[in-house]
Amino acid sequence: MSDNSIELRGVTKRFDNTVAVDDLSLTVKDDETYGFLGPNGAGKSTTISMLLDYQRPTEGTARVLGQDPQTDGAEVRAKIGNLPDQYSTYNKLSARRHLQFVIDTKGVDDDPERLLERVGLTDVINEPAGTFSQGMKQRLALAMALVGEPELLILDEPFTGLDPHGVRTVRDIVQAERERDTAVFFSSHILGQVELVCDRIGILHNGRLIAEGTLDELRANIDADEDASIEDIFVAYTHDSVRATTEGVR
Ligand SMILES: Nc1ncnc2c1ncn2[C@@H]1O[C@H](COP(=O)(O)OP(=O)(O)OP(=O)(O)O)[C@@H](O)[C@H]1O
């Protein structure tokens, strides 16, 4: 059994003339919370879609929970909780029915009410999702990701669209999952939250991993002040990726 939840080796993904992900190698340990950052268009969602075998690498290999998503995709996805970027709900179906669908698909016996309680949606358990606000849909999608006590949570922009209560709820859930030794891999532009929950951070820019480490390591690599914020660090790395790459700041 591998000690790593995610192992990417030399992964490249091309779309016609666009190199969305460029020779990406990255490891996430099985008890680690890893923040995957990068400017718009950096390649984060494309990377996540390859972990789930929704898209396939042009080159390189991915292993997730010790398995190859290309050959064992269904098995791998059954062990993962995934919050996709911009989840679309089925407008006529209730929150309960959404959860029951995932519970049945995964073949587990979780209680929908308990899951909705975790994301603060028990009051609307029988309401159709079409009546939900964007933030409520996001909470529902997160509850769906938690079905079956996944070994790995992959969250694409989990904080987006949430009010401060929702942001805190997501953060509490990430922390609770971490205490359960679940690996968490998430992308986010909400850097303050990343700083609060992540063990390590990777910064992707133009498809390349230009920096990786703890926040202190990222600060040290660019000789940033001790009190430099995560936003300062992110901007310093990504405003000029060529410099960061050639100076070997990883
Ligand atoms: N299906 C596709 N066909 C062509 N190009 C694509 C496709 N999917 C993504 N791309 C391109 O790949 C690059 C990476 O996109 P991706 O969505 O992975 O970035 P991202 O880091 O998730 O961005 P954001 O933070 O804006 O969500 C972009 O240049 C995008 O236009």
The ligand as a Gaussian input file, in Angstrom:
#p B3LYP/6-31G(d) Opt

LIG

0 1
 N      -11.283000      21.240000     -23.032000
 C      -10.367000      22.181000     -23.284000
 N      -10.043000      22.497000     -24.559000
 C       -9.111000      23.428000     -24.826000
 N       -8.428000      24.107000     -23.882000
 C       -8.711000      23.844000     -22.591000
 C       -9.691000      22.873000     -22.239000
 N       -9.751000      22.811000     -20.873000
 C       -8.856000      23.707000     -20.425000
 N       -8.232000      24.326000     -21.454000
 C       -7.176000      25.325000     -21.347000
 O       -6.186000      24.801000     -20.478000
 C       -5.656000      25.822000     -19.654000
 C       -5.820000      25.424000     -18.197000
 O       -7.200000      25.490000     -17.861000
 P       -7.746000      25.032000     -16.411000
 O       -9.224000      25.131000     -16.455000
 O       -7.141000      23.737000     -16.055000
 O       -7.136000      26.167000     -15.485000
 P       -7.433000      26.512000     -13.943000
 O       -6.101000      26.666000     -13.292000
 O       -8.353000      25.517000     -13.359000
 O       -8.125000      27.933000     -14.077000
 P       -9.195000      28.706000     -13.144000
 O       -8.466000      29.145000     -11.905000
 O       -9.566000      29.863000     -13.994000
 O      -10.332000      27.766000     -12.879000
 C       -6.366000      27.118000     -20.054000
 O       -5.556000      27.778000     -21.001000
 C       -7.640000      26.625000     -20.690000
 O       -8.101000      27.538000     -21.649000

